[in-house]
């Protein structure tokens, strides 16, 4: 019913129909390795699942707040704005903010797109965000109006939503409207990984590796052949029967074919494929438990690079879409915006973090209360933590000449001063030294 009703929609072609059938049924294309790859089947490959999980859980766990700019600079958290509660607490009545963002990010990194339906109040402010699977949504440009609209299949009924009603984050794409599916783009590499996994599983399921030849000097009767086949399946196949002796009759010989895993460099192939998938999602191998190239000296820097080159582009996509779709034009002009806090991911070890905060503290960048807040501590009760400190021996570059002149004048004045006008400590020191006769 749903697919047939879509045919009645204007601009809906048979090509769109075939694509939607495959998407809704979870049917992907058959790769050269003989494995059918789709977004659903790819998640059965542990490397793909691990990478998607790292990206989804990382973004979902980042602090996300709504701010309002101050007229004179700076900003404050806008806790009274409706979007604050949606992003920070509950986007709808069925899931938390973490669950919603994790679901949306999982859709995004798998299919290149993620969608949520936006429900607005009478003021035009969003009050509800509910995710919709990418395979139920079709973004299209209306030929009459030229605007983007979204055709959504809801239990067999097609509903058309305007762009302002759909929260859509596209990944890398060819038209800026719909993103490429990373799984479809790298289906051969993923198919190879799935095929290797299945091969290894079948190898151990067979147990004795039926990669050999039975030689018989004559010809077996049908009854003898069937009895031999049944004996091999019952006593030779399976992990429980590994290395059990095989009884042969009538001069039959068993010739084993060498194990193919070493000859085909099976382990190396699986390692290379794992690294290719990590490269596809731009996830450092050590974050999916591959510590082969990780050391104490480089693992911290690789984690920081993960934030800079992997998470930051995704975060920017999220922030710009939130500011575009969840705030009215008037609210954006008033200075409302949403922002993720990445500082937690960029922290180093405890000593390095303390040294960095100490430098900011002594240069007046942060006060004691702000430092304590970063370490999940309460402000100082007497209010002294709000004071900013700065080193006293630092002066502006433009004032260096004036400072030197002032010092020279002060030194000359002290030399010409009579003993009665000297500072007591200088007078006593010179008196002891015999300088005053």
N, C-alpha and C positions, 0 to 999 in steps of 0.2 A: 504493500500500500504506500509506504513512504517513498520508495523509489519511483513508482508510477506517478505519484502526485507531483514529484519534482519535474517530470517531463512536461507538465503543464505550465511551468514557470518560464517566463520569457528569457531568452538567451541561454537556456539550459540545453546542452548538446549531448549527443550520444557518447562522446568522449568523456564528458563529465559523469555521465551515468555509469560507464564502465569503471572509471576510477573510484567512484563512491562505492560501487558494489565490492570491489577489492578491499577498500579501506574498512568498510563496515564488517566485512567477513574476516578481517585480519589476514587477507591473502596477499602475499608479496610475490615478487618475481623470483623465478628459479635462477640461481647463480651458476657459474661454471663449475662450482664444487658439487652441484646437484642438490643444494639446500635452498628451500624457499625462505626468503628473508622479508620480514615486515617489521614494523615498530613493535609489535607484540612478540614475535618470535625472537627478535634481537635481544629482548630483555631476558631471555633464557640463557644467553651467553654471559657468563659471570663477569667478564671484563666490562661489557656494556652496562650491565646492571650496577656494577661498582662505581663506574664513572658517573652515571646518571644520579646515583644515590649521593655521591660526594657533592655534586653541583646543587642538587635540589635541597639537601639538608643544610648546606652551607648558607645558601641565600635565605632559606626559611628561618634560620637561627639568628640572622643579623638583626640588630636593633633597628627599627624603622619608626620614625617620628614625623609628625607634621609641625612645621615651624611657621612663624610670622616674623617678617623683617621689622626691625626697629627703624624709626625715621632717621635717627642719627648714626645708623650702623649697628651691626650685630643682629641677633634674632632670639626669639623665645619660643618654647614649645607651646603650640596652640591646642591645649587639651580640651578646650570647649568646642572645637570644630568637629562636625560629624565624621569627617574622613579620618580623624585621629583614632577614634574607636574602631573603625573598620579595619585599618591597617595594623593597629597595635594589639587589638583584642579579638573582636569577632566580626568577620566580614559578612556572616549570615548566621542563621539560627542553628546550623548543623555542623559547623566546624570552626576551629580556632584560626587565628591568623597564620600560625605556623603550618597547620595542615593545608590551608588554602594556598599559601605561597609555595609549599612543597609540591602540591599537586600541579599547580600552574607551571612551575619551573621544570617538573618532570615532563609535562607535555611539550614545553618549549624546546628542551634540549633533544628530545626524541624526534619530534615532528617538524620543528622549526617554527611552530606557532602555538599560542595558548589563548584561550578565550574565556571570558566571564560575562554574564548578563548583568547589566547595571540597572538597579531600580532607584528612581529619583523621587524625592518628595516635591511638594508644590513650589518650593524655592529653587528647584533644580539641583539640589544637593543629593549625592548618592547616599542611600540608606541600606543598600544590600548588594553584595557581590556574590554571584553563584557561578562556579566553573562549569564549562561545557566541553565535552571531548572534541578534539580537533577534527575527528572524522565525521562529526555531525554538523560542521559549520563550513559554509562556502562563501568567502568574500567575493563580491562582484561589483562591477561598476554599472550603474543604471544608465542605459543608453539615452534615456529621455532627459534626466536631470544631470547626468555626469558625476553624480556623487556615489561614494562607496556605500554599499549595503550588504548585510549579512543574511544569508538564507540558512536557517537553522532547522534541522529535523527534530521535532519533538514528538516522539512516540507515533511516528507515521504522519504527522501533520507538519507541513512546511510553514514556518513563520519568517517573515522578512523584518529585520530590525535595522533602523538607521545606525550610522557609525557611532553617534554619540551614546547609543544604548549598549554598546559592546566594548568591553575592555579587551583589547587585542594587542599582544606584543608579538610582532613578527621578528624572526631571526634574519640571517643573511638570505637575501632573495634577489630575484632579477627585476622586480618592478616596485619594490618598496611596500607592497601590499601583502603579499604572502611570502613566507620564508621557505627556503629549501628544507627538505627533510634530511638531516645528517645520515640517517639510516639508509635512505634510498641512494644518497650520493656515495656512500661507502659500502654498498651492499656486498660487493665481491669480497672485501676484506672481512666483513662480518660473517659472510657465508663460509669463508675458509675457516674461521674460528669455530663456527658451529659444526662444520664437517669434521674438524680435528677432534673436537670434544666427543662427537658421536663415535668416531673411529676408536678413540681410546676406551670409551665405555664398552663398545662391542668387543674390543680386544680382550678386556678383562672378563666380559660375560662369557666369552668362549673358553677362557681359562687356559687351555693347552695350545691355543693358537693353531687352528686347523690350517696351517700353511705348509702342509706336507703332502706326500704322494704315497699311496698304497700300491705296491707292485705285486702282481700275482702271475705265476708262470703260465697259468692256463686261463680258463674262462669260468666265472662263478655262475652258478644257477641262480634263478630268481629268488629261490628260497634262501640260499646261502647269502646272497647279496643283501636281502632284506634283514636277515639276522645280524649280519656284520654292521649294517647301518644303524640298527637299533642298539647294538652293543656300544658302538662308538658314541652315540648321542647320550646314552644313559651313564656310561662309565668314563667317557673321555671329555665331554663338554662340560662347561661350567667351572666356576672358581673353586667349588668344593672338590672337584675331581682333578685339580691340577697336580701334575707329577705322579699320578697313579699309573701303574704299569698297564700296558695295552697287550692283551693276549691275541696273537695272530695264529691262524691255522693254514694248513695246506701250502707251506712254503712261502707265504706272503711276507713281504718286507715293507717296512715303514721308512721313508726317507723324509727327513725334516727339511723344510725350507727355512733359511735363516730368518730370525726375527726382523721385521721390516722397520721397526721404530728407530734403530740405530742407523741402518743403511740410508733411510730417508731423512736423517737428522730431524726426527720428529720433535724432540724437545726444543731444539733451536727454532724450528718453525713456529711452535706455539709461543715462544718468548717474543719473537719478532712480531707476530700477529698481535700479541698483547700490547706491545709498545705502539703499534700502528693505531690501535683503538684509543689508547691514551692520547696520542697526538690528535686524533679526530676530535676529541672532547677537550683537548688542551688541559688534561689533568696530569700532574706529576706522578710518575709510577709509584713513588713511595706512599702516595695517599691511597692506593688500592692494595697495600701490603706487598709491594714489590720493592724490597730494600737492597736489591743487587748493587745499585750504583749510589746508594745513599751512605753518607758518612757524617760524623759529628760536625765536621766543618762546613758541609754544604747543605744539610737538610733544612736548616733554618732559613737560608737564603732561597732555597727552592720553594719553601712555604710562602715567603714574602712575594716571590715572583708569581706564585699562584694567585695571590690577591691582586697584584698589579696587572697581570696580563690575561688572566682568566676571568676572575670575578668582576673586576672593574668594568669591562664592557657590558656584562650582563646587568650589573647594578645601574649603569647609565641608561640602558634600555628601559629598565623598570621605572626609574625615577622620572624620566621624561614622559613615559606613557601615563604614569600616575598624575603628574602635574598637568598633563594635557586633558585626560579623560575624567578625572575625579574632582577638578576644581573649575569653577566657572571663570570666564574671562575677567569678570570684576574681581573675583577673589585673587586671581593671579596678579592683577594690577595692585591689589592691596598688600601683596607681599607674602601670600600663603604658598608654601611649597613643602614637598616631602623629601626626606633624605635618609639614606642608610648610614649607619655608623660603622666604618671599616676599621676603626682604631684598634678594636679588640683583636682582629686577625693580624694586624701589623705589629703586635707586641713581640719583643724578643724575650730573652731570658730575664729573670728577676733583677739581676745586677745591671744589665744593660738598660732595662726600662727605668730603674731607679736613677741611674746616671743621667739619662735623657731628661727625666722630670726634674732632676736637681738643676740642670743647666737652665731649663725654662723657668724654674722657680727663682733662681738668683738673678735672672735677667728681666724679671718683671712680666713674663709672659703669662704665668698662672699664679694664683695665690694658694695658700695652704688648703683652703676649703675645696678648691677645684682639684687639687692633687688628691685629697682624701676621697673625693667623689669618684675619681678614676679607679681608686683602689677599694671601692665599695665600703667606704667609711663615712660616718656622719660628720657634719661640719663641727668646728670648735664652738662650744656653747656660748662663750663670752663674746663672740664676734670678732676676735682678733685674727681669725683665719681669713678674713676678707681683705687684709692689708697686702698690698703688692710691694715686694722688695726689689732692690736693684743695687749693683755694686757701686760704691761711692767713688771709686777711682776712675770712672769712665766719663769722658767729656766729649762733646761734639767735635768733629774734625775741624770745623770752621772756627772753633774757639781756641785752637792750639796756640796760635801766635799771641793772642791776648793773655792766655794763661802764663806763657813764658815771660812776657813783659811784666806781668804783675809779680811774678816770682823774683825777677831781677830787681825791680823797684823795692820790693819788700826786703831783699837781702841788703841792698845798698843803704836803705834807711836804717836797718838794724846796726850796720857798721858805724854810721855817723851819729847814732844816738849816744848821749852821755850815759855814764854808768847808772845814774839815778833813774833813768827811764828804761833800762834793760829789764827784761823779764827776770824774776828772782833766780830761776834755775840756771840761766846763762851767766848772770852776775856771779853766783857762787862758784860755778865751774871755772870761770876765768880767774877768780880770786885765788882758788886753790892752785891753779897752774902758774901763778906768778905773773899773769899777763897784765894785771893792774898795778904792779909795783909792790 
